[in-house]
């Protein structure tokens, strides 16, 4: 799980940000492929549930959104 598009770059989203459907929110690496994760719905980021660089599991929540 990566919060930014490259090392040293600002994160895609931070707590308090408004997101819209389809907006990139993170990158997940799977089998050496970088897969962009996008927001499924609009809302305000309440929490980022995974630390940058940590492994994640299939269907694991990554970001908590409050509907906007």
N, C-alpha and C positions, 0 to 999 in steps of 0.2 A: 504494500500500500504506500503510495507516494502522494503527498499533499500538493506538490508543485510540479510543473512540467519538466524542470531540470534542477540539479543542485544549485543552491544559491538564489533561485528565483522565488518571488513571492508565492504563497500558497494560492491555489485556485479559489478557495473560500475560507473565511474565518468566522468565528462566532459573531453574530450580529448582522452578517451580510444577508441581503435578499437574493434569492436565486429564482430563476425561471425554468420551466420545463426544457430539457435538452441542454442546459448549461453544464459545461464540464465542472466537476467538483473534486476529482481525484484521478489517479492512474493506478491500476492494479496490474502487476506483472504476473503472467501465467505462461509457463513453458517458454521463457525468453521473449515473449511478445508483450508489448506494452498496450494495455487496453484502457481506453478512456472511459471513466465512469461519469454518467450524466445524471442530473436531477430528474426524477420522474414527475415531480409536481413543483409548483411554485411554493415559496415559503421563506421564512427567516431561519438561518442556521442558529440552532440553540446549543448544539454541542457537536464536536468532532469526536467520535467514539473510539478511534484507533490512532495510535501514535505513528508519526511518519517513519517509514522503513520497516514497520512490523508486518509479519505474515498475517493473512486473513483467510477465513474459510468461506466456502460457497454460501451465499445467501446471508452472510453476516452483516448486520447493520453497520454502516460506516459513519453516517452523518445523521443527526436528529434535526428534523425540520418542524417549525411551528407554522401551520397553514397561514398564508397571508391573505 
